[in-house]
């Protein structure tokens, strides 16, 4: 079987002796082994930036003859907007995209996350942390296992007593973790220096995004993650978790973030306008243009989202997408015209 390694470009990626560079596993093979996903948080309606990621991940999966999955990342229930999950799924359907398998909801995955945490604790990689935010802020980063505070914490230190519920953190290793992104090229981080020991489960009992996404990508058999470049910084943490948990590392392609004309990220929290599910064609056409699909592949005769996606599919290519971490929509439009 011919294997295509996505992301292995000739970047002259050099590694030190303390580095671990992950070679993405085959994203495509001969086609049907490809599994991609779109994983929105239900914090509001889909806007053009998130539509762009959905469309890119969908095209990538279809181009490989693979499987496209939707996962609702509702792990942080404090941020969830009531009804947003249903609205997002309905909007995706209106744009011609539905999950090939049942939609996964992170809010139903506690048991799997707990198992993963237990594995990390048993391996001596995860530890209970009673540090207060103020204490961590004062130290800059959390580095190294924390000692249990005294039973009667000193007033004013902000320490929680050992009887309080701890957060759980992963011990950050003293080495670089790197990977080659299909769009952004080589990227590496020294987790202990740059990030510190990171949270797996919060003191309030909520699971951290990093753990949930790694467990879920593995459970769904994802071979390539296509997502926004705001998550590029998270990827070494996720690769570390994959390594410690003995899970495969997917290939990664981080799309430039779409910024508004003021340079602000389009997000559900900002005032980015939601895309109109009742009239999907204009926004879908715009998203496809931003992804580098030439006008010749966006015919006026394509009068449904399904037809427009089918017409665009043969012209989709990661190399046509700008490789910057972020671009404003006006710049993308200019690149597109050029
Ligand atoms: Zn601590």
Boltz pocket constraint, residues with backbone or C-beta under 6 A from the ligand:
constraints:
  - pocket:
      binder: B
      contacts: [[A, 128], [A, 129], [A, 130], [A, 131], [A, 142], [A, 144], [A, 145], [A, 146]]
      max_distance: 6.0
